Amino acid sequence: MNLTTREETVLACIARGMSDREIAARLSFSVSTARKHREHLLAKMQLRKSSQLTMYYLARHRELFKKAGRILRIIHSRSGSANTCNGSRAA
């Protein structure tokens, strides 16, 4: 499905769990405009819930998450321990 640049931006905000108020503040428009963007995306994709928009976003950008997963596995394998957190080893 083809989305405009603005729709992609709003969709990314929704996927990050932002409220209409937060989206409006971030993108410099009114709360009602943010709400309309959300409603339009739901209608355009024939979805009913914002959580479905998030799932759509994640599926659409799965390559980014695959790359992030590879990076995390590399970092994990270099750490030398499965019990590391923030660079410090668990006792």
JOWO-V403857 format. One record per residue. N is the residue number from 1. RES is the residue in one small letter. BURIAL is b if it has 24 or more other ideal C-beta (glycine too) atoms within 12 Angstrom, else e. Layout:
BEGIN
n:N res:RES burial:BURIAL
n:N res:RES burial:BURIAL
END
This chain:
BEGIN
n:1 res:m burial:e
n:2 res:n burial:e
n:3 res:l burial:e
n:4 res:t burial:e
n:5 res:t burial:e
n:6 res:r burial:e
n:7 res:e burial:b
n:8 res:e burial:e
n:9 res:t burial:e
n:10 res:v burial:b
n:11 res:l burial:b
n:12 res:a burial:b
n:13 res:c burial:b
n:14 res:i burial:b
n:15 res:a burial:b
n:16 res:r burial:e
n:17 res:g burial:e
n:18 res:m burial:b
n:19 res:s burial:e
n:20 res:d burial:b
n:21 res:r burial:e
n:22 res:e burial:e
n:23 res:i burial:b
n:24 res:a burial:e
n:25 res:a burial:e
n:26 res:r burial:e
n:27 res:l burial:b
n:28 res:s burial:e
n:29 res:f burial:e
n:30 res:s burial:e
n:31 res:v burial:e
n:32 res:s burial:e
n:33 res:t burial:e
n:34 res:a burial:b
n:35 res:r burial:e
n:36 res:k burial:e
n:37 res:h burial:b
n:38 res:r burial:b
n:39 res:e burial:e
n:40 res:h burial:e
n:41 res:l burial:b
n:42 res:l burial:b
n:43 res:a burial:e
n:44 res:k burial:e
n:45 res:m burial:b
n:46 res:q burial:e
n:47 res:l burial:e
n:48 res:r burial:e
n:49 res:k burial:e
n:50 res:s burial:b
n:51 res:s burial:e
n:52 res:q burial:e
n:53 res:l burial:b
n:54 res:t burial:b
n:55 res:m burial:e
n:56 res:y burial:b
n:57 res:y burial:b
n:58 res:l burial:e
n:59 res:a burial:e
n:60 res:r burial:e
n:61 res:h burial:e
n:62 res:r burial:e
n:63 res:e burial:e
n:64 res:l burial:e
n:65 res:f burial:e
n:66 res:k burial:e
n:67 res:k burial:e
n:68 res:a burial:e
n:69 res:g burial:e
n:70 res:r burial:e
n:71 res:i burial:e
n:72 res:l burial:e
n:73 res:r burial:e
n:74 res:i burial:e
n:75 res:i burial:e
n:76 res:h burial:e
n:77 res:s burial:e
n:78 res:r burial:e
n:79 res:s burial:e
n:80 res:g burial:e
n:81 res:s burial:e
n:82 res:a burial:e
n:83 res:n burial:e
n:84 res:t burial:e
n:85 res:c burial:e
n:86 res:n burial:e
n:87 res:g burial:e
n:88 res:s burial:e
n:89 res:r burial:e
n:90 res:a burial:e
n:91 res:a burial:e
END
